[in-house]
């Protein structure tokens, strides 16, 4: 049965049941945060913020959301499309099984385009290694820095969410902390 026919709420219940069954069978405790999937209202609110961040209609975000992407990858699609001057659908279609680093390289969007200027001494948590690499690499070579999918998603979302939610980039980074998705980060920051 296609995912769209099942529905987001049903998928959440199925996922929760599967995770719970796995925990029982394996005898391994699974944290509640790992069991939780964002609900439709949270995703819609996040997508509305992303829509404003990239000045695109919410309907366009909805169309991009039909691609097999994580909800927090929509911001990356829009960022790459804008940076490369191509359609978001073209970028979304390339994501199937490809790392974001390959797509960035294809469109000559270097790691420096994603780099955020955090204040000196700001705790970078999960981005510490990435920023150490930036610091050790001459600026003209930043385009050669290979970023993981999680880092690309984090940098784009931190950059997009902070001004839209009226918070600092450090606050978004701290709220994320390397755990979970940016739909949940959005929800926590808008409570």
Secondary structure by P-SEA (a helix, b strand, c coil): cccccccaaaaaaaaaaaaaaaaaaacccccccccccccaaaaaaaaaaaaaaacccaaaaaaaacccccccaaaaaaaaaaaacccaaaaaaacccccaaaaaaaacccccccccccccccccccaaaaaaaaaaccccccccccccaaaaaaaaaaaaccccccccaaaaaaaacccccaaaaaaaaac
